[in-house]
Amino acid sequence: MSLSKNNTALGIRIIISFLFLLSAVAKLYPSPYFAISTFEVKQLYPMGFSEGFAPYFSRILIGIEFALGFLILQKHFLRSIVIPGTILLLAVFTTHLTIVTIQDGGNSGNCGCFGSLLPMTPIEAIIKNVVAMALLVWLFVIMPKSNEKKDNFWVLTSVTFASILALFMLAPIQPMESKFSVSTPEESIVDTVAETSVDTTSVQIVKDTLKKAEALKNEIKTESNEPEKHKSGYAQYFANIDKGRKTLCFFVPGCDHCREAAKELTEMRKTNKNFPEIYVIFMNEEADLIPDFFKFAGAEYPYKIIEVIPFWKVLGSGKDTPGVKYLWNGNEYKYYWGITDNKFDPVDYQKLIQKPYSELKK
């Protein structure tokens, strides 16, 4: 092979190696278990992967990406196995992204190719993959056919298995029914319903039938000023969550946007004595930062910590942090989430919580 072709081939191999290694590393950012679990919930679950199989598939897939990033730089079975295998993997990714683009448009969201480190839409990922496949085809063409009898197949298997094993060591699979517990402060025992609904008619002894009817009418009218009690599904975390008006938050301790939302809620609470009680569900990611989180927020609130995957499930499919819900007697009237169109809006929330029940639509 001529010197120019040799340099071209080397350049292509370095570019492809960089892309695969970057893709694998990005899927481990900012921490391996958190990033992989998030990848499973946001990318694999929607594709139909089960909770039992997804943890294995995700680690094997990322391990293969690492392996290909290394193997493209070595010479053993490069033209017969490594290059075709890399093209095949990219073709599978591209096919999936094409289906997503046809179904959802492909101009928004994060395909997950580079995790949360470098968000990329499906269309952008397709372009990236097509360019990479074109480079690999070019590499396949200019690479000379060589006698592979002297090549060592164990190099490929050793690098591949070592890469996959490293992923299982970096982010061990936790049991599906993990009950990891972290000490939490006592829950608030303030009963909002008891504070706001005072029955003034009950202290009067009414003998006249007409007065009794009027008192009963007033009592019914008072009761209609709030929604009927409903099970929100969060009582397993906070016993009083379905009593009265509550602000339920879904935060990650190290998330800057979550901290800002918590700080805004604290400022609102200081200026409104009737502000709905605040409760927080934290993701079990950097739980040691919770004291700093509350210090930044300016106040401490009752909280619970749950594991990464259960947290994403409770947050809701397609949702992102920070999440803020307005609950009244367990009924949900508003859900802010993420940092885009549905993000938490303090002005809007202030107006919402001041509305009487008659103005709220369920």
N, C-alpha and C positions, 0 to 999 in steps of 0.2 A: 504494500500500500504506500502511495506517495506521501511525502511529508505534509502536504496541504490537507490531504484526506485524513491523515493521522491526527492532525491538529483539530480538524473539524469534528472527527469522531470523539476525541477527548473532550472537546468543548460541549458537545451534546450530552455526553455521559455525565459531565459535571452538573449541567443544568437540570437534567432529569433527577439526578441524585439529590440535588438541593431541593427540588420540588417535593419529592417523596419524604425526605427527612423533615422538611418544614411542616408538611401536612401531618406527619406523625407527632412531632413535638407540639404542634399547635393544639392537637386533640388532647394534650395532657396539661394545657394551661387553663387556669393558674395553678391547679394542683391535680395530680393524676386521678384520684378517686372521684373528686367533684366533677372534673371535666369529662371523664368517661361516663359517669352516671348521667350527666346532663346530655351527652351525646346519645346515650341509649334512649332516654325519655323523649327527646325532641326529634331524633332521626330514625331510630330503629323501631320504637313502639308504633309510630304511625304507619310503618311499612308492614306491620303484622307480626313482628317478632314477639315471642312470649317473654315474660319476666324471667323465666328460668334459663332460656337460651341466649337472650340478648347480652348478658354479661360476658359469656364465653365468646360469642361472635365478635363483640366490639374489641376485646383484647387480642384475639387472633388477627382481626383485620388490621389493627394498628401495628401489631408485631410484624405482619407481612409487609406493611408500608416501610417500616424501618429496615427490614431485610432487603427489600428491593432497592432502597436507597443506598445500601452498602454494596449489594451484589452487582449493580450496574457499573461499579468502578473496578471490578475484578475481571479476570479473563476466562474463568472456567465456565464452559457451556453458555457463554454470553450470547452468541448468535442463535443457538438452537433452543434454549430454554428461557433465559433471563429476559431478553428483549421481547419475544412473543408473549411471555407471561405478563410482562408489564403492560403491553398493548392490550391484552385481553382484560386485565383488571380495569384499565382506564375505559375500555369499551363498555364494560358492565356499569361502571359509575355513570358514564355518559347516557346510557340507555335509561337508567333510573331517573336522572336529572331531566331528560327529555320528556318522560312521562309526567313528572311533576310540573314541568313548564306547560305542557298541554292542558293539564287539569287546573292549575292555579295561576297561570300567567307567567311565573318565573321572574318577575321584575322586583319582587320584594321577598323579605325573609332571608334566612341564613341557611345555605345548603349544608353547612357543617364540615366542608372540605378542610378548612383551616380552623375549625373550632370557633371559639369566641375571640381568638387572637386577631384573626383577619376575616371578619364577616364577608361573605360573598354570596350574591344571589345565584339561583340556579343557572340563569343564562350566562352570567360571568364565568361560572364553573365549567359550563359546557365549552365555552370558547377556550378556556385554559386547557381543558382536556384534549380538545381537538388539535390545538397547537402542539401539545406534548406528544400526541400520537403521531402527528406528522413528522416531528423530529425523530421519533423512534423508528418510523418507517425509513426515513432518510439514513439513519444510523445502520439499520439492517441492510440497506442496499450497499452502502459504502464499506461495510465491514467485510473483509475477505473471508472466504470459507477456509476453515482450518481443520486439521486432523484433531478430533476431540478424544481420541483414544487415550491420550495422556492427561486429559482433564480429570480433575478429582470431584466426583459428585458429592462427596462428603463435605466439601466446602459450602455448597449450596444448602444442604440439609442442616449443617451445624449452625450456620449464620441464621437461618430461618427459625430453627427451634430455640436458639439462644435469644433471639429477638422477642419471640412470643413468650418465652419463659420470663424474660425481664419485665414484660408488661404485667404478668400475673403477680410478680414480686413487688412491682411498684404500686399496683392498685389491686390488692387482694379482694376477691369476691366475698362480700358479706352475705350472711344468710338472709333469705327473703323475709323472714319474720324477725328481723333484728329488733331487739328491745333495748337498744343502747339508751341509757338514762343519764340525765344531767340534772343536778340539783337546781331547783327553781324557787323563786320567791313565792310566798303565800299569795293565793289569788285574792282579788278584791271581793269583799263580802257585802259591798254596797248594793242594795236592791233598788234599782232605778224606778221600778214600777211602784214600790212601796213609798218612795219619796214623792212621786209626782201625782199619784192618784189618791186623794184624800176624800173620803165619803163624809161630807158635812151633814148629810141628812140622817145618818145613823145615830147621832147623839141626841136627836130630838124625839120626844115621845108624842106621836101623832095619833089622836083618837078619831079625828074626823076622816071619814072615808074618802072625801074629796082631796084632803091634804095628803092622804096616803098614796092616792093615785098620782098626784103631782110630784111627790117625792120619788116615787118609782120611775116616773118619766124622766126626771132630772138625773137619776142614777144611771138609767140606760143611756142617756145623752152623754154623760161623763165617760162611760165605758167605751163609747164609740169614738172617742178622741184618740184612740191608739189601735193599732192592728191586733188581730187575734194572734195568740201565741202559736209559733210554728217551730218545728225542730230544724235548726240550721245544719246540724251534722257536726258541729264543733264542740258539743257539750263534753266530748271525751277529753278535750284539752282544757276547757274552762267551764266549770259547773254553772256559772251565772250568765253565760254568753247569750242565752235565749230570753233573758229577762231585761226588759227596757231597751234603751238605745245604746248601741255599742259601736266602737270603731275597731275592727279587726284587721291587723296588719300582717303581711307576709314579708319578712325581711331576711337578708343574708348579712351577718355581722360585718363582713369586710366590704360590703357594697356601698360605694359613695352615694349613689342615688337613693339608696334606702336610708342612709343617715340624713340626707337632706330632707327627705319626706318626714322622717321622725322629728326632726328639728322644727319643721313647719307645723306639724301637729301640736307640738309642745307650745309653740307661740300662740296658736289658735286657742289652745286649752287655757292659757293664762288669761286671755281676754274674755273668755266665755265660761262662767261658772256652771252652766248647764251643758257643757260640751260632753258628748257621748264618751263613756269610759273607754280607755284605750287598752287593748290586749294585743300581744305580739306572738306570732309563731315564727321561730327562727329556724333556718336550715342549719343542720349540724355540719357546718363548714367554717373553720376558724372560730369555734365557739369561745375561745379564750379572749376574743376581741369584744365580747358583749359588754363588759364594763366600760370600755372605751366608747362603744356605740352609744350607750346611755349618757355618758359624759358629754359627748358631742350633741346629743339630742336635747340635753338640758333637764332631763327627768328620767326616772325609772318607771317601768310599767310591768304588770304581770306578764310572764312569758313562758313559753314551752319550746323545747328544742326537739326537732324530729329529723330523722335521717334524710339524706339527699333525695333519693328516689321517692319516698313517701311525701316529701315536701313538694316536689314538682306535681305529684298527683293531686294533693290538696289545693295547690295553687290553681290548677286547672289546665286542661289541654290547650296548648298554644299560647299560654300566658307566660309573662315574665315578671321579674321583680323590678321595683317594689310593688307590692300589692296592698291596696287599702279598700276595705269593704265597710259599708254603712249598713248595720243591722238594727232592726227594731222588733223586739219580741221574736227574734229568730228569722224575721223576714228580711230578705236582701233587697235594698233599694238602690244601691250604687256599688259598682266595682271598678276601681281604678287599677290599672296594671301596666307594667313596662315603662318605657321612657319615650314612647312615640305618641301616637294619636290618643291612646287611652290612659296616658300618664296621669298621676295624681295632680289635681288642680285645687289648691287651697281656697281660692276665691269661689269656685263652683261648689266646693264642699261646704263652705261656710253658709252659702245661700241654701243649700240642700237641707242641712240640719236645722235650720230655722223655720222650715216649712212645717205647718201642721199636718196631721195625718190626712185630712181631707184633700190636701193639695198633692199628695204623693200618689203615684200610680204604681201598682204592683204588676 
